[in-house]
Amino acid sequence: MTVPGPRAIIMTMGLLSLVWVCALAAAPASANDAGESVRFRGRSAMRVEAVRPSGAGGVLFDTEDSDPPAAPYDTVLLHGLMPDPGVRIELAVPTLGGVWHRWAPAEVKRFPNGRFWARYKFNGVSRRTLRLRAVDAGIRTAHLLALYDAELFVAGAGPEPEPAARAGEGRAAVSAASYRLVTREDWGARPATEKYEDHLPARFTMHHTAGTKPRTYDEAVQEMRFIQDYHINGRGWIDIGYHFVISPAGHAFQGRPEGAKGAHALGHNTGNLGVSFMGNYHAPIADEPAQESLDAFVSLGRRLSSDYAIPPERLETHRDLGSTDCPGDILYAKFPELKALIAGQAPPTKAPEFGALPVLPPSGFSATYLDRLPW
Ligand SMILES: [Zn+2]
């Protein structure tokens, strides 16, 4: 099970009553890569709560009315970290007469390490405000409950219109890689559910996963499997949306093949390679990036830039392309330096170093673990 970092543990120890820590982002933002984040008084829905047993049915937290969404939606998808499975996340929308109607999730998945996602589906699209509530459904111990993001979108919407890739903008070449690649086979990826759409890479976008920052290689593998499940079964995509995901130890986990169009930057996916840092580099989680991950990002960025002749001005962050917090204030502030390193304007601080990969038990993970909540 993933345990909160030192900052979060201190928060838990010091505040065993209900505590709200809301994101401080001012920009209209989504911590994710396609949907619009639910916001309350202009703030992201992301929150961290210290919760303790309050008796079955006890309300652990209850939000106020959300801000009106900017676009119609029929699906709400949230994800986070639920160390104790005895929490039920409810969602409510206002109906005629001001009555709030509670909705059960269409599907909930909670993985053995506590990472979970829940999807709610409505009949028809609307721009209704909504509320989120957490209820004690049998909590055993006081713990930290993290809701990383709740995003809104229209399920099954077709691919977004975007300009066609400019032919000849990229070129394939071969160059040495100095980062440690973890292939799909290595991390136990499932095959894509449908055939990929080909594209020719010509640009590069940095993200953060807005999820867990793993402490070990094994935790990073689990997080990759979670993200793939979240994107396939939660979002309804054919595969994980990113091309690469970088762990704090500096491993570059392979997502979609480089020649396959990704799903990571709405309206800008064609020809665009998505590289994401594991972790959440935005308040209130505010992970600090490990130097090993920054070094791996630079090495990978250099290889991709070389292979596809990506010019420095096409090295961008998700925030540069849409209204989103991604990759978080902390990584965003580091991007100019990283970009300069990739473009060869300064030497890297040090060569990346990688340890040996631990051997994982072949059946140490249940991708089908499903904990349907008792509604
Ligand atoms: Zn992003």
Residues whose N, C-alpha, C, O or C-beta is under 5 A from the ligand:
A	BS01	ZN	N32 D33 M206 H207 H208 H264 H318 C326
